[in-house]
Amino acid sequence: MSVENEIVADCILLLPVEKLYTYAIPEALKGVVRRGSVVLCPARKRLVHGIVSNVRARTSEDKDLKEVQSCKNFGLPEDLIALVEFMRNYYIAPLGVALRTCVPLAYLKGKPLRSTVLKFVGEPTFYSRSLNAQRLLDELRNAGEMELSVARNLVPNASYWIKRFLACGVLKIVERDFEPSKRALSLREKPELVLTEEQKGCLKPIIEALDGGYKAFLLHGVTGSGKTEVYLRAAKEVLRRGKGVIVLVPEIALTVQMRTRIEEAFNEPVAVFHSGLSERQRATLFDHVIKGRIRVVVGPRSALFAPVHSLGLIVVDEEHDQSYKQEQSLRYNARDLALVRGKYANCCVVLGSATPSLETFENVNARKIVYLALKRRVNEKPLPRVYFVDLRFEEALGKERIFSRLLLETLTETLEKGESAILFHNRKGFARFVLCKSCGARVECPNCSITLTVHKKPERLSCHYCDYASALVKNCPRCNSPDLVTVGFGTERLEDEIKALVPLARCLRLDADVASTSKLEGLLDAFREGKYNVLVGTQIVAKGHDFPEVTMVGVLLAEQSLAFPDFRASERTFQMLTQVAGRAGRGEKEGIVVIQTYDPNNLTLRFASQHDFLGFAVHESVLRKERRYPPFYHLCAIEISSMDSEAASEMATKIKDLAKIFAESMGASSGDMIVVGPSVAAIERLKKKVRRHVLLKSRKRTLLNAVLWRIYNKVGNGYKGVRVIYDVDPISLL
């Protein structure tokens, strides 16, 4: 056969490289290998998995080609392949890294879809003082059964303790096929709710657009206005048309609530994707979805990559939430990619929020997104009344003014009426840090430029960035003085103080220390069922939960997040306060919010207390435009890190110089591209590495992208002990 009559496959392989690999297609696989096919190919003296990007005629340049070794019957949908290619270009990453981000490795490798499970069978016959062993044992005991791969990641040195527990009969290993959640197949249809006129008005244009190709909507509804019911009705129409649906939620904690609502709304199994699944569990769900057995997918950001064929609708609930931004490896934003995938799939995208991001708000102003509004709560329930407490003049209870009189009185009255309350403070642990009264030193992490947080359950000092932990110190590390005090407070201390001050309180604490995936559903259900009447927590409690019995919300230190040296600090504070306030009064009774602050006249806090998104957005947009920040300028934060501070600084200076040279060579004016830095990162040392930042700002997205690729082609992801990370559209500059 002549070269002209042969066909070849250009493949994206699971290798950290830019190029496509071209292979001949053997006779047995002709007609089987197509764009999106999962293939096994020889590369670098081994067999490597990947997907086919293109099938084309062979040219004279395609010489000495090796052959594709095998091909799966089911391929990725076209819109997902296009999304992989977009991510590689937009986020400055190798093709193989983009592919690995979207597709479970176990699925590509075709490993047997079986799971290894640890089953708890009895208490240990030995006692260990290791905090890691105790925590691991608690998790396994509470779960009953757990995936081995999940258990290995629960605590440091988990593999060692698992081996010991297996040897002494505490655990046993069970091998079984992994299936989607049985609950997801236990369908319980409920009658549809009656929509309000506002909900009908918002639903109508979405349904009308379902058959018309790509269209994006912002569903801007106050907290408790019934956005979820609009999502469900739109999803039901999509399923009637024989198409699939993806619903994104910002946190694992919200997947249970959303899954339950979907199961109760219509007779469909639901696949729940989240980071708590093992690689093989994800691969199994991926396989079920790609074969069309499941048409509805729910989950946090990674659920966007579910291989739903004939995708008809993507919903991004709480679209403003920073959890949609991936902070490791390829740093994508799932909200932004939802819009991109919607274009490739030619389907509708609905972004929902009570506090939309300024980027989305600007897209509405630019008429790229259609604006839909729910201005009133369901059944005309009023928004909660908000009261400020000025801590500067408060005659406080306790030496550190944790609780004002108004907050304690309101909480007590709420509990006396048999209602529930949420106390919000976005800092976990018992105290912020340990201070030496003799020399003024703070006890810091040996790996990071961060003070260690005091924890009491169990007692330890820990770093929330690198997971370093140590016993509580009795003497100052600098001067050896025993005169140490703890400063500040976290959720652990709030829990203890409330129990002591409010006898009626049955406290449940919900933060990252206690809210593991295996426990979360049970904890939330216990609060809903009234086993607890006070929920103390961090931002986990502020996100989209529906607790009908909650009538009171207390915010302990409202301006805390405003202190971060970050251009999004005000926006994040406004969103967090508005969202947590919105948890109050969602049932039959009116809600009340008590906000404690040392800065009651702060405009961000005032806008949040009045539920005034438009006022905040207009005010903040003026500042952003003046300071050349998103949504009016496009950003990329380039992070340079190394064990050697001099090497990090040299690389940062080189990148700054390259950025200026490349921008000038493309004819960019001084306003088109602004290079800031290099500068020391806000947290200079992280995990023993020194960090430097170079910030690129540009009015033109294409110019920024072109400059970044030229920099990447020169320095890549770093070399000689220096790492370079490209964070396109950063949500934080810390």
C-alpha positions in Angstrom: 0.0 0.0 0.0 1.3 3.5 -0.9 2.0 6.0 1.8 -0.7 8.2 0.4 -3.4 5.6 1.0 -2.4 4.9 4.6 -4.0 6.6 7.7 -2.2 7.6 10.8 -3.2 8.7 14.3 -1.9 11.8 16.1 -2.0 10.9 19.9 -1.9 12.8 23.2 0.1 10.5 25.5 0.4 10.5 29.2 3.8 12.1 29.1 4.7 15.6 30.3 5.6 16.8 26.8 4.1 19.3 24.3 4.1 17.3 21.1 1.7 14.9 19.6 3.0 11.4 18.8 2.1 10.0 15.4 1.4 6.2 14.9 0.5 4.0 12.0 -2.9 2.3 12.4 -2.7 -1.5 11.9 -5.1 -3.3 9.6 -7.0 -4.8 12.5 -7.7 -1.4 14.1 -8.8 0.5 11.0 -12.2 1.8 11.4 -11.9 1.4 15.2 -9.3 4.1 16.0 -10.9 7.5 15.7 -10.6 10.9 17.4 -11.2 10.3 21.2 -10.2 6.7 21.2 -8.2 5.5 24.2 -5.1 3.8 22.8 -1.9 2.1 24.0 1.2 3.1 22.0 5.0 2.5 22.2 7.0 5.5 23.4 10.3 5.9 25.2 11.0 2.1 25.2 7.7 1.3 26.9 4.0 1.2 26.2 2.1 4.5 27.1 -1.6 5.2 27.3 -3.3 8.2 25.6 -6.1 9.4 23.4 -6.3 10.0 19.7 -6.4 13.7 18.8 -6.6 13.3 15.0 -6.9 10.6 12.4 -5.5 11.7 9.0 -3.8 10.6 5.8 -0.2 9.7 6.1 2.3 12.2 4.5 5.9 11.9 3.3 7.0 13.4 6.6 5.5 10.5 8.6 8.5 8.2 8.5 9.5 5.1 10.5 6.2 5.1 12.3 5.4 2.6 15.1 1.9 1.1 15.3 -0.9 1.6 17.8 -1.0 -1.5 20.0 -4.6 -1.5 21.2 -7.7 0.6 21.3 -10.8 0.7 23.6 -14.2 0.4 22.1 -15.6 3.5 23.9 -14.0 6.8 23.2 -14.1 10.2 24.8 -16.9 12.6 23.6 -15.7 15.3 21.1 -16.4 18.2 23.5 -14.1 16.6 26.2 -11.2 16.1 23.8 -11.5 19.7 22.6 -11.6 20.8 26.3 -8.3 18.9 26.9 -6.7 20.8 24.0 -8.1 24.1 25.2 -6.7 23.6 28.7 -3.3 22.8 27.4 -3.1 26.1 25.5 -4.9 28.4 27.9 -3.3 27.2 31.2 0.2 26.8 29.7 0.7 23.1 30.3 1.9 20.0 28.5 -0.8 18.0 26.6 -0.2 14.9 28.8 -0.8 16.9 32.0 -4.1 18.3 30.6 -5.2 14.8 29.7 -4.3 13.4 33.1 -6.3 16.2 34.7 -9.4 15.2 32.9 -9.3 11.4 32.6 -8.6 8.9 35.5 -5.3 7.1 35.0 -6.9 3.8 35.9 -9.5 4.2 33.1 -6.8 4.9 30.5 -4.8 2.0 31.7 -7.8 -0.3 31.7 -7.1 -1.8 35.1 -9.6 -4.2 36.5 -12.4 -2.2 38.0 -12.1 -3.7 41.4 -11.5 -2.1 44.8 -9.4 -3.2 47.8 -11.4 -2.4 50.9 -10.2 -2.4 54.5 -12.8 -3.7 56.9 -12.7 -2.9 60.6 -13.2 -6.1 62.6 -12.0 -5.4 66.2 -10.2 -3.3 68.6 -6.3 -3.5 68.8 -4.6 -5.5 71.5 -1.9 -2.8 71.8 -1.9 0.9 72.7 -0.1 3.5 70.6 0.6 7.1 71.7 0.9 8.0 68.0 -1.7 10.7 67.1 -1.6 9.4 63.5 -2.4 5.9 64.6 -5.3 7.1 66.8 -6.8 9.3 64.1 -6.5 6.5 61.5 -8.1 4.0 63.8 -11.0 6.5 64.6 -11.6 7.0 60.9 -11.7 3.3 60.1 -13.8 2.5 63.1 -16.4 5.1 62.2 -16.5 4.2 58.5 -16.6 0.4 59.1 -15.2 -0.1 55.6 -12.9 2.1 53.6 -11.0 1.9 50.3 -7.3 1.0 50.9 -6.2 3.9 48.6 -8.3 6.4 50.6 -7.0 5.1 54.0 -3.4 5.4 52.9 -3.9 9.2 52.4 -5.7 9.9 55.7 -2.6 10.5 57.9 1.2 10.6 57.5 2.8 7.1 57.8 -0.7 5.5 57.2 0.7 2.5 55.3 2.9 1.4 58.3 -0.1 1.5 60.7 -2.4 -0.3 58.3 0.1 -3.1 58.1 0.2 -3.3 61.9 -3.5 -3.3 62.2 -3.8 -6.0 59.6 -1.2 -8.1 61.4 -3.0 -8.0 64.7 -6.5 -8.6 63.3 -7.9 -5.1 63.7 -8.5 -5.0 60.0 -9.0 -7.4 57.1 -8.8 -6.9 53.4 -11.8 -7.5 51.1 -11.6 -7.5 47.3 -14.8 -6.6 45.5 -16.2 -4.9 42.3 -16.7 -1.3 42.7 -20.2 -0.1 41.8 -21.8 3.4 41.8 -23.3 4.4 45.1 -26.3 2.2 45.9 -28.1 5.2 47.3 -27.8 6.7 43.8 -29.8 3.8 42.4 -32.4 3.8 45.3 -34.7 6.2 43.6 -37.4 8.0 45.5 -39.5 10.3 43.3 -41.4 13.1 45.0 -44.1 15.4 43.8 -42.9 18.6 42.1 -43.0 21.8 44.1 -45.1 24.6 42.8 -42.9 27.3 41.2 -43.2 30.9 42.1 -43.8 33.4 39.3 -40.2 34.5 39.5 -39.0 30.9 39.1 -41.2 30.4 36.1 -39.9 33.6 34.6 -36.3 32.4 35.0 -37.0 28.8 33.8 -38.7 29.8 30.6 -35.8 31.3 28.7 -33.5 28.4 29.8 -36.0 25.8 28.4 -36.4 27.8 25.2 -32.7 27.8 24.7 -32.2 24.0 25.2 -32.6 23.2 21.5 -30.8 26.3 20.2 -27.1 25.4 20.9 -24.8 27.2 23.3 -26.2 29.8 25.6 -25.0 30.9 29.0 -27.2 32.3 31.8 -26.5 33.8 35.2 -29.3 32.9 37.7 -28.8 35.6 40.3 -31.0 34.8 43.2 -31.0 35.9 46.9 -30.3 33.1 49.4 -33.3 30.9 49.8 -34.9 32.1 46.5 -35.2 28.6 45.0 -32.4 28.5 42.5 -32.0 24.7 42.9 -35.6 24.1 41.8 -34.9 26.0 38.6 -31.9 23.9 37.9 -33.9 20.7 38.5 -36.7 21.7 36.2 -34.2 22.6 33.4 -32.4 19.3 34.0 -35.6 17.3 33.7 -36.3 18.9 30.3 -32.8 18.0 29.2 -33.3 14.4 30.2 -36.6 14.2 28.4 -34.7 15.2 25.3 -32.4 12.2 25.8 -29.4 14.3 26.8 -27.1 14.4 29.8 -26.6 16.8 32.7 -23.6 17.9 34.8 -24.2 19.8 38.0 -21.2 21.3 39.8 -21.2 22.2 43.4 -18.2 23.9 45.2 -17.7 21.4 48.1 -18.0 17.7 48.6 -20.3 18.6 51.5 -22.9 19.9 49.1 -22.9 16.8 46.8 -25.1 14.8 49.2 -27.7 17.6 49.4 -27.8 18.1 45.6 -27.8 14.4 44.8 -30.8 13.9 47.1 -32.7 16.7 45.5 -32.0 15.2 42.0 -33.0 11.7 43.1 -36.2 13.0 44.6 -37.0 15.1 41.5 -36.8 12.4 38.8 -36.1 8.7 38.2 -32.4 8.8 37.3 -29.3 7.2 38.8 -26.7 9.8 39.7 -22.9 9.5 39.5 -21.1 11.5 42.2 -17.5 12.5 41.3 -15.3 13.9 44.0 -11.7 13.8 45.4 -12.7 11.3 48.1 -13.0 8.6 45.5 -10.1 6.3 44.8 -8.5 6.3 41.3 -10.3 3.1 40.5 -13.7 4.3 41.8 -13.4 7.3 39.6 -12.5 5.1 36.7 -15.5 2.9 37.2 -17.9 5.9 37.4 -16.1 7.2 34.3 -16.8 3.9 32.5 -20.5 3.9 33.5 -20.9 7.4 32.2 -19.0 6.9 29.0 -21.2 3.9 28.2 -24.3 5.9 28.8 -25.5 4.0 31.8 -25.6 7.2 33.8 -26.7 10.5 32.4 -26.6 12.8 35.5 -23.3 13.7 37.1 -22.9 15.7 40.3 -19.8 16.8 42.1 -17.1 19.5 42.8 -14.8 20.8 40.0 -13.5 17.5 38.7 -17.1 16.4 37.8 -16.9 18.8 34.9 -14.7 16.2 33.1 -17.3 13.4 33.2 -17.5 11.9 29.7 -21.3 12.6 29.3 -22.3 12.0 25.7 -25.0 14.3 24.2 -24.4 16.9 27.0 -27.5 19.1 27.2 -26.9 21.2 30.3 -24.1 22.3 32.7 -25.1 23.9 36.0 -22.5 25.6 38.2 -24.0 26.3 41.6 -22.4 29.0 43.7 -20.4 29.9 40.7 -18.5 32.6 42.7 -16.9 30.1 45.0 -13.1 29.9 45.0 -13.2 26.1 45.4 -13.8 25.9 41.7 -10.1 26.9 41.2 -7.6 24.0 41.2 -4.5 25.0 43.2 -2.1 22.2 42.2 -0.7 21.0 39.0 -2.8 22.4 36.1 -4.5 25.4 37.8 -7.8 25.5 36.0 -11.1 27.2 37.0 -14.0 24.8 36.6 -16.5 27.7 36.3 -14.6 29.1 33.3 -14.1 25.7 31.8 -17.9 25.0 32.1 -18.5 27.9 29.7 -15.9 26.5 27.3 -17.2 23.0 27.4 -20.7 24.3 26.9 -19.5 26.0 23.7 -17.8 22.8 22.5 -20.9 20.6 23.4 -23.3 23.2 22.0 -25.4 23.2 25.1 -26.7 25.5 27.8 -24.7 26.6 30.8 -26.4 28.0 33.9 -24.3 29.8 36.5 -26.1 30.3 39.8 -25.2 32.5 42.8 -26.6 35.0 45.4 -23.2 36.7 45.2 -21.9 36.4 41.6 -18.2 36.9 40.8 -17.2 40.2 39.3 -16.0 38.3 36.2 -19.4 36.9 35.6 -21.1 40.2 36.4 -18.9 41.9 33.8 -19.8 39.1 31.2 -23.4 40.0 31.9 -22.7 43.7 31.2 -20.9 42.7 28.0 -23.9 40.6 27.0 -21.9 37.4 26.9 -24.2 35.9 29.5 -28.0 36.3 29.9 -29.1 37.7 33.3 -31.9 36.1 35.2 -33.0 37.3 38.7 -34.7 35.8 41.7 -35.2 38.8 44.0 -37.4 37.3 46.6 -37.2 34.2 48.8 -39.7 31.4 48.2 -43.1 32.1 49.9 -42.1 35.7 50.3 -40.0 34.9 53.3 -38.0 38.0 54.4 -34.2 38.1 54.3 -32.7 37.9 57.8 -32.4 41.1 59.9 -28.7 42.0 60.4 -27.3 43.6 63.6 -23.8 44.9 64.0 -21.8 44.8 67.3 -19.0 47.2 67.5 -16.4 45.3 69.5 -14.4 48.5 70.3 -17.1 49.6 72.7 -18.6 46.3 73.7 -18.5 45.4 77.4 -17.3 41.9 76.6 -17.7 38.6 78.4 -14.3 36.9 78.6 -10.8 38.3 78.4 -10.6 38.3 74.6 -14.0 39.5 73.8 -15.0 36.4 71.8 -18.7 36.8 72.4 -20.7 40.1 72.7 -23.6 40.3 75.0 -26.0 40.6 72.1 -24.7 37.5 70.4 -25.0 35.4 73.6 -28.4 36.8 74.4 -29.7 36.1 70.9 -28.2 32.6 70.8 -29.8 31.8 74.2 -33.2 33.1 73.1 -33.0 31.1 69.8 -32.2 27.8 71.7 -34.9 28.4 74.3 -37.5 28.6 71.4 -36.3 25.2 70.2 -34.6 26.6 67.1 -31.0 26.2 65.8 -28.0 28.5 65.2 -24.8 28.7 63.2 -21.7 30.4 64.6 -19.2 31.3 61.8 -15.5 31.9 62.3 -13.2 31.1 59.3 -10.2 29.9 61.4 -9.9 26.3 62.6 -7.9 25.2 65.6 -8.0 26.5 69.2 -5.8 29.6 68.9 -3.9 31.4 66.1 -0.4 31.0 67.6 1.8 30.9 70.7 3.6 34.0 71.8 6.5 34.4 74.2 5.8 37.3 76.6 9.5 37.6 77.4 11.1 38.1 73.9 8.0 38.5 71.7 8.9 35.5 69.5 6.1 33.5 67.9 6.3 29.7 67.4 6.7 29.2 63.7 6.7 26.3 61.3 10.2 25.1 60.5 9.2 24.6 56.9 7.1 27.7 56.2 7.0 31.4 57.0 3.8 30.8 59.1 3.1 30.6 62.8 1.9 27.3 64.1 -1.8 27.0 65.0 -2.7 25.7 68.4 -5.0 22.6 68.5 -6.4 20.9 71.6 -8.2 18.0 70.0 -5.7 16.4 69.9 -3.1 18.6 71.6 -0.6 19.8 69.1 0.9 22.7 67.1 0.3 22.4 63.4 1.0 24.2 60.1 -2.1 24.4 57.8 0.2 24.7 54.7 2.6 21.8 55.0 0.9 19.6 57.6 3.9 19.8 60.0 2.8 19.0 63.6 4.6 19.0 66.9 3.7 18.7 70.6 2.7 21.8 72.5 5.8 23.7 73.6 6.4 24.6 77.2 9.4 26.9 76.6 10.1 29.6 74.1 12.3 28.1 71.2 14.2 31.4 71.1 14.9 32.4 74.7 13.7 29.3 76.6 11.3 31.3 78.7 8.2 29.4 80.1 6.1 32.6 79.9 4.0 31.7 76.8 0.5 32.7 75.9 -1.9 31.7 73.1 -3.2 34.5 70.9 -6.5 34.6 69.0 -9.1 31.9 68.7 -10.4 29.3 66.3 -13.4 27.0 66.0 -12.2 24.6 68.7 -12.1 27.3 71.3 -15.5 28.6 70.2 -17.0 25.1 70.7 -15.6 24.9 74.2 -16.7 28.4 75.2 -20.2 28.0 73.9 -20.6 24.7 75.8 -19.5 26.5 79.0 -21.5 29.7 78.6 -24.8 28.4 77.0 -26.1 25.3 78.9 -28.8 24.7 76.3 -26.2 24.4 73.5 -25.6 21.0 71.9 -22.5 21.9 69.8 -21.3 20.4 66.6 -18.0 21.7 65.1 -17.6 21.5 61.4 -14.2 22.4 59.9 -11.5 20.6 57.9 -10.2 18.9 61.0 -13.4 16.9 61.6 -15.2 17.0 58.2 -13.6 14.1 56.4 -15.5 12.7 53.5 -16.5 9.6 55.4 -18.0 11.6 58.3 -19.5 14.6 56.6 -22.9 13.3 55.5 -23.6 11.9 59.0 -22.6 15.1 60.7 -24.8 17.3 58.5 -27.7 14.9 58.9 -27.3 14.9 62.7 -27.6 18.7 62.7 -30.6 18.7 60.4 -32.3 16.1 62.6 -31.9 18.2 65.7 -29.3 16.1 67.5 -27.3 19.3 67.7 -28.7 22.8 67.9 -25.5 24.9 67.4 -23.2 24.5 64.4 -19.8 26.0 64.9 -17.7 26.1 61.7 -15.5 27.7 59.1 -16.5 28.5 55.5 -17.8 24.9 55.1 -21.0 26.0 56.9 -21.5 29.1 54.7 -21.9 27.2 51.4 -25.3 26.5 50.1 -26.6 24.3 52.9 -30.4 24.3 53.6 -31.1 24.0 57.3 -34.8 25.0 57.8 -34.5 25.1 61.6 -31.7 27.6 61.6 -33.0 31.1 62.6 -29.8 32.7 63.9 -26.3 33.2 62.5 -23.5 34.7 64.5 -20.3 36.0 62.8 -17.5 36.3 65.3 -14.9 38.5 63.5 -16.3 39.8 60.2 -13.3 41.8 59.0 -10.8 39.0 59.5 -10.5 38.1 55.8 -10.2 41.7 54.8 -6.7 41.7 56.2 -5.3 39.4 53.5 -2.9 41.2 51.1 -4.9 40.2 48.1 -7.0 42.1 45.5 -10.0 39.8 46.0 -10.1 40.2 49.8 -13.1 42.5 49.7 -15.0 40.4 47.2 -14.4 37.2 49.2 -15.5 38.8 52.4 -18.7 40.2 50.9 -19.5 36.8 49.4 -18.7 34.8 52.6 -20.8 37.1 54.9 -23.7 37.2 52.5 -23.7 33.5 52.1 -23.4 32.6 55.8 -26.1 35.2 56.7 -28.3 33.5 54.1 -28.4 30.3 56.1 -30.7 32.0 58.6 -34.5 32.1 58.3 -34.9 29.6 55.4 -37.7 27.8 57.1 -41.0 29.1 58.4 -39.5 31.5 60.9 -37.7 34.8 60.4 -33.9 34.9 60.7 -31.5 37.1 62.5 -27.8 37.7 62.0 -25.4 39.2 64.5 -22.1 40.4 63.1 -19.2 41.2 65.4 -16.6 43.6 64.1 -14.0 46.2 65.1 -14.9 48.1 61.8 -18.7 48.4 61.6 -18.5 51.3 59.0 -16.5 49.3 56.5 -18.3 49.5 53.1 -17.9 45.8 52.3 -19.5 44.8 55.6 -22.3 47.3 55.1 -23.1 46.1 51.6 -23.1 42.5 52.9 -25.4 43.3 55.8 -27.9 44.9 53.3 -27.6 42.0 50.9 -26.7 44.7 48.3 -24.8 42.9 45.6 -25.3 45.6 43.0 -24.0 48.3 45.3 -20.9 46.2 46.1 -20.2 45.2 42.5 -20.3 48.8 41.2 -18.1 50.1 44.1 -15.6 47.3 43.8 -15.5 47.4 40.0 -14.4 51.1 40.1 -11.4 50.1 42.3 -10.5 47.1 40.2 -10.5 49.2 37.0 -8.3 51.9 38.6 -5.8 49.3 39.9 -5.8 47.2 36.7 -7.2 44.0 38.1 -9.8 41.5 36.8 -12.3 41.6 35.3 -10.8 44.5 33.4 -7.3 43.1 33.1 -6.2 39.5 32.6 -3.6 38.2 35.0 -1.0 35.4 35.3 0.9 35.0 38.5 4.2 33.2 37.9 5.5 31.6 41.0 9.2 30.7 41.2 10.3 28.5 44.1 13.6 26.8 45.1 15.5 25.7 48.2 18.1 28.2 47.1 16.8 31.8 47.5 19.5 33.2 45.1 18.5 30.8 42.4 14.8 31.7 42.8 15.6 35.4 42.6 17.7 34.9 39.5 15.0 32.9 37.7 12.3 35.5 38.7 14.5 38.3 37.3 15.0 36.4 34.1 11.3 35.8 33.6 10.5 39.5 34.2 13.1 40.5 31.6 11.8 37.9 29.1 8.2 39.1 29.6 9.2 42.7 28.8 11.3 41.7 25.8 8.5 39.4 24.3 5.8 42.0 24.9 7.8 44.7 23.2 8.7 42.4 20.3 4.9 42.0 19.7 4.3 45.7 19.5 2.6 46.0 22.9 2.3 49.4 24.4 3.1 50.1 28.1 -0.6 49.8 28.9 -1.1 46.6 27.0 1.2 44.6 29.2 2.3 45.4 32.7 5.0 43.4 34.5 5.0 43.6 38.3 7.9 42.3 40.3 9.8 40.2 40.9 8.6 40.4 44.5 8.8 38.2 47.6 5.6 36.2 48.0 3.3 37.1 50.8 4.2 33.7 52.4 7.9 33.8 51.5 8.8 30.2 52.5 6.5 27.3 51.9 7.4 23.6 52.4 11.1 24.6 52.8 11.1 26.4 49.5 11.7 30.2 49.0 9.1 31.8 46.8 9.2 34.7 44.4 6.4 36.2 42.3 6.2 37.8 38.9 2.8 39.2 38.0 1.7 39.8 34.4 -1.3 42.1 33.7 -2.7 42.6 30.2 -5.7 44.2 28.6 -5.5 41.6 25.8 -5.9 37.9 26.5 -4.2 36.9 23.3 -1.2 39.0 24.1 -0.8 37.5 27.6 -1.2 34.0 26.2 1.4 34.6 23.5 4.0 36.0 26.0 3.4 33.2 28.4 4.0 30.5 25.8 7.3 32.2 24.7 8.4 32.3 28.4 7.4 28.7 28.8 9.4 27.7 25.7 12.5 29.3 27.2 12.3 28.2 30.8 9.5 25.5 30.9 8.5 24.5 34.4 12.0 25.4 35.7 15.4 23.6 35.9 18.4 23.2 38.2 16.4 23.0 41.4 14.0 25.9 40.5 10.3 25.3 39.9 8.2 27.6 37.8 4.4 27.6 38.1 2.0 29.5 35.7 -1.2 30.5 37.5 -3.5 31.9 34.8 -6.5 33.8 36.2 -5.3 33.5 39.8 -7.9 33.7 42.6 -5.3 34.7 45.1 -1.9 36.4 45.1 -0.7 34.9 48.4 
